[in-house]
Amino acid sequence: MADAVIEHRVLTDKLGVDIDPELLSVALTHRSYAYENGGLPHNERLEFLGDSILGQAVTVHLFRTHPDLEEGALAKRRASVVSTVALAEVARGIGLGGHLRLGRGEDQTGGRDKDSILADTMEAVIGATYLSTGPDAATALVLRLVRPLMADPARYGAAMDPKTSLQELAARLDLAPPVYTITAEGPDHSRVFTATVTVGEHPGTGVGTSKKQAEMAAALALWQRLSDRA
């Protein structure tokens, strides 16, 4: 029990908001863990709620802070910070993967660093925040988490279309075009894809529930690494 209390405090300190411990526990519970432990509540309902809160908070913020932007430009900016890849990056930034409650199989296959699981859990945490502390605190949490993404215009194009952005960056750096390989594991109804992209001697990897999602995650990871180098 003491360990659970400490873990709760560590995570809520990172988030900057005090979330009800029971709700936070559910938000961190993946369905694989729930099924292996007698059908415990898991985070998919909270994820559904958090997704709506996230979208509204980002939309209102962009609308108010960019009165000069047309609807299409606002939509692109919103998409770039609420995407699976972007939310997974936010989750990694607060070390969310270490707090997840995963089934044994999911844990053994790298579930703590899968974009889809991290992004879904991040949305569930937002949902738990809304239920614990209300809409204002939930909105404030969202903006704290995604503000660094919104403050970096160079990220918008890459987050929206990482494969094209990586190809363009490789050309600017006089490197070979990206080459992708895909592997898959798991049953047909729960397939997990791992993509590896190589530009010259520089590799990047990404995981997703579809080939496209995995390739996009890999491309964005390598784009970020090469951008830092550039």
Legacy VTK file of the C-alpha trace (Angstrom):
# vtk DataFile Version 3.0
C-alpha trace
ASCII
DATASET POLYDATA
POINTS 230 float
0.000 0.000 0.000
2.831 2.380 0.881
4.462 1.750 -2.490
1.194 2.552 -4.262
0.871 5.823 -2.353
4.437 6.798 -3.219
3.938 5.932 -6.880
0.720 7.966 -6.975
2.495 10.976 -5.486
5.430 10.692 -7.881
3.150 10.739 -10.914
0.796 13.456 -9.678
3.801 15.635 -8.849
4.973 15.242 -12.447
1.513 16.119 -13.717
1.084 19.038 -11.340
-2.433 18.001 -10.342
-3.852 15.828 -7.558
-5.920 13.021 -9.088
-8.129 10.684 -7.083
-5.966 7.583 -6.462
-8.640 5.104 -7.540
-9.346 6.968 -10.763
-5.645 7.290 -11.521
-5.191 3.570 -10.931
-7.939 2.822 -13.465
-6.428 5.317 -15.931
-3.128 3.436 -15.771
-4.727 -0.003 -16.191
-4.497 -1.462 -19.684
-7.132 -3.977 -20.709
-4.477 -6.726 -20.883
-3.824 -6.332 -17.142
-7.536 -6.162 -16.369
-8.253 -9.412 -18.245
-5.408 -11.235 -16.486
-6.666 -10.130 -13.079
-10.296 -11.116 -13.025
-11.818 -8.415 -15.181
-10.741 -5.310 -13.271
-11.885 -1.900 -14.534
-9.552 -0.622 -17.234
-8.896 2.716 -18.862
-10.842 2.658 -22.132
-13.847 4.632 -20.831
-11.558 7.250 -19.311
-9.638 7.347 -22.591
-12.896 8.136 -24.425
-13.588 11.015 -22.040
-10.020 12.334 -22.115
-9.931 12.368 -25.896
-12.839 14.822 -25.988
-11.352 17.023 -23.264
-7.981 17.074 -25.012
-9.509 18.062 -28.349
-11.638 20.819 -26.841
-8.789 22.297 -24.778
-6.395 22.421 -27.716
-9.046 23.731 -30.114
-10.097 26.605 -27.836
-6.494 27.514 -27.071
-5.505 27.629 -30.745
-8.627 29.600 -31.658
-7.920 32.249 -29.026
-4.169 32.548 -29.513
-4.095 32.533 -33.327
-6.831 34.924 -34.549
-4.962 35.304 -37.844
-5.052 31.628 -38.841
-7.666 30.148 -41.161
-9.638 27.024 -40.275
-7.363 24.710 -42.267
-4.204 25.934 -40.539
-5.841 25.642 -37.124
-6.932 22.084 -37.903
-3.398 21.103 -38.900
-1.936 22.530 -35.709
-4.525 20.756 -33.601
-3.913 17.443 -35.355
-0.175 17.747 -34.822
-0.502 17.893 -31.024
-3.362 15.435 -30.441
-1.972 12.671 -32.664
-0.925 9.313 -31.255
2.719 10.071 -31.967
2.579 13.470 -30.233
0.751 12.169 -27.161
3.190 9.275 -26.855
6.044 11.768 -26.825
4.311 13.750 -24.076
3.830 10.528 -22.100
7.514 9.639 -22.419
8.427 13.105 -21.218
6.769 12.441 -17.847
7.885 8.819 -17.638
4.338 7.505 -17.886
5.420 4.112 -19.191
6.925 3.155 -15.851
3.553 3.584 -14.142
1.451 1.457 -16.499
-0.371 -1.662 -15.344
0.098 -4.105 -18.220
-0.563 -7.778 -18.762
2.493 -10.036 -18.828
2.476 -10.518 -22.579
2.046 -6.836 -23.325
4.781 -5.933 -20.877
7.200 -8.468 -22.356
6.675 -7.164 -25.898
7.570 -3.561 -25.066
4.123 -2.248 -24.227
5.512 0.421 -21.925
6.978 2.219 -24.923
4.293 1.593 -27.549
2.917 4.807 -28.997
-0.671 3.563 -29.013
-0.663 2.447 -25.371
1.121 5.570 -24.139
-1.208 7.897 -26.057
-4.354 6.087 -24.913
-3.173 6.153 -21.308
-2.364 9.852 -21.538
-5.950 10.497 -22.637
-7.237 8.335 -19.779
-5.191 10.356 -17.282
-6.755 13.532 -18.683
-10.183 11.975 -18.235
-9.361 11.017 -14.643
-8.197 14.569 -13.986
-11.500 15.953 -15.273
-13.520 13.676 -12.985
-11.254 14.357 -9.982
-10.748 18.096 -10.192
-13.098 19.499 -12.817
-12.844 21.016 -16.302
-10.563 23.951 -15.475
-7.856 21.754 -13.932
-8.150 19.251 -16.793
-7.749 22.015 -19.371
-4.770 23.429 -17.491
-3.164 19.968 -17.457
-3.664 19.531 -21.195
-2.086 22.880 -21.974
0.889 22.233 -19.679
1.511 18.937 -21.430
1.170 20.051 -25.041
2.402 23.646 -24.855
5.993 22.663 -25.771
4.660 20.982 -28.913
2.545 23.977 -29.882
5.474 26.332 -29.311
7.635 24.591 -31.926
6.304 25.378 -35.438
8.911 23.126 -37.050
7.103 20.158 -35.543
3.776 20.738 -37.239
4.737 19.399 -40.624
6.676 16.468 -39.196
3.920 15.429 -36.810
1.327 15.619 -39.576
3.351 13.826 -42.238
6.533 12.394 -40.725
7.389 10.180 -43.703
7.441 13.101 -46.132
9.264 15.303 -43.633
11.926 12.639 -43.128
12.388 12.227 -46.867
12.803 15.989 -47.305
15.262 16.197 -44.399
17.325 13.334 -45.785
17.580 15.164 -49.105
18.679 18.385 -47.394
21.379 16.474 -45.530
22.519 14.697 -48.731
21.649 11.310 -47.249
20.087 8.285 -48.924
16.263 8.147 -49.093
14.493 6.402 -46.189
14.099 2.620 -46.375
11.417 0.911 -44.270
11.090 -2.646 -42.973
8.136 -4.036 -41.014
7.740 -6.929 -38.606
4.541 -8.073 -36.905
3.656 -10.180 -33.889
0.587 -11.232 -31.963
-2.735 -12.791 -32.995
-4.654 -11.472 -35.995
-7.164 -9.616 -33.812
-4.415 -7.872 -31.815
-1.525 -7.447 -34.232
1.399 -5.217 -33.252
3.698 -3.849 -35.945
7.266 -2.655 -35.525
8.781 -0.480 -38.241
12.449 0.275 -38.756
13.462 3.121 -41.052
17.021 3.711 -42.149
18.511 6.839 -43.678
22.094 6.121 -44.571
23.559 4.668 -41.388
20.907 6.251 -39.152
18.057 3.991 -37.919
14.751 4.798 -36.279
12.071 2.491 -34.898
8.374 2.812 -34.142
5.535 0.592 -32.944
1.843 0.725 -33.831
-1.342 -1.240 -34.306
-1.080 -0.808 -38.083
1.803 -0.762 -40.549
1.122 2.891 -41.349
1.113 3.928 -37.684
4.367 2.068 -37.024
6.081 3.637 -40.048
4.926 7.110 -39.034
6.234 6.615 -35.502
9.586 5.385 -36.816
9.842 8.275 -39.292
9.097 10.886 -36.630
11.624 9.368 -34.222
14.379 9.487 -36.845
13.305 12.943 -38.078
13.717 14.287 -34.540
17.173 12.715 -34.207
18.389 13.997 -37.575
16.861 17.442 -36.949
18.913 17.760 -33.779
21.981 16.788 -35.760
21.180 19.295 -38.494
LINES 1 231
230 0 1 2 3 4 5 6 7 8 9 10 11 12 13 14 15 16 17 18 19 20 21 22 23 24 25 26 27 28 29 30 31 32 33 34 35 36 37 38 39 40 41 42 43 44 45 46 47 48 49 50 51 52 53 54 55 56 57 58 59 60 61 62 63 64 65 66 67 68 69 70 71 72 73 74 75 76 77 78 79 80 81 82 83 84 85 86 87 88 89 90 91 92 93 94 95 96 97 98 99 100 101 102 103 104 105 106 107 108 109 110 111 112 113 114 115 116 117 118 119 120 121 122 123 124 125 126 127 128 129 130 131 132 133 134 135 136 137 138 139 140 141 142 143 144 145 146 147 148 149 150 151 152 153 154 155 156 157 158 159 160 161 162 163 164 165 166 167 168 169 170 171 172 173 174 175 176 177 178 179 180 181 182 183 184 185 186 187 188 189 190 191 192 193 194 195 196 197 198 199 200 201 202 203 204 205 206 207 208 209 210 211 212 213 214 215 216 217 218 219 220 221 222 223 224 225 226 227 228 229
